[in-house]
Amino acid sequence: MANLFDDAPEGQPESFVSGDYVSWKRSDIVSDYPTSLYTAQYVARGINDNVNEFTVSSTKQDTHFLFTANNTITGSILPAEYAWQLEIIRDSDSARVVVDRGVFKVEADLDTSGIDSRSHSEIMLAKIESLLSGKADSDVAEYEIGGRSLKKLAFGELVDARNYYRAEVLRENQLKEAKNGRKGPSTIQVRF
């Protein structure tokens, strides 16, 4: 493994941990956009919230654009999936073109207290199961207080939602296992 402090890998990361130092380079675009005439930057925005946005600017090298984000920058980025675009800016007039797009994930730092590293599906499954376990204690479906009414989900609706999120959690776990090279329960082995 290369020293990630000294040797920036080619191409943007697929993921990184919030609070980590991260760097990468892009040498594939220098032939079309020489570093002497252009500047490059990555702009990323949260996919699900569309609010969290950050920019990683490049430093110009002779053979590539180098992108570096220190722990101060990445530490303020919330764990989530982000859509990014690579923007090239012409130095002479600040005209901009988008030359590449993609997605990367910012992972939660496990050293940071209070971080819930569960997926949305895992969180929802736990909440629904908690509601179902308390359903027998308070089975009032609808009530009104001071002119305001509240309607709770019916037992069948909660069971349907639980089944949906159980399937999502199972799918996520199978994807994680496949990504890690482990065989999941849906793997069929055949020998000839």
Beta strands, then each sheet from edge to edge (+ up, - down):
strand 1: 15-17
strand 2: 22-26
strand 3: 38-46
strand 4: 53-60
strand 5: 65-69
strand 6: 80-90
strand 7: 96-107
strand 8: 142-145
strand 9: 148-151
sheet 1: 1+ 7+ 6- 3+ 4- 5+ 2-
sheet 2: 8+ 9-
end
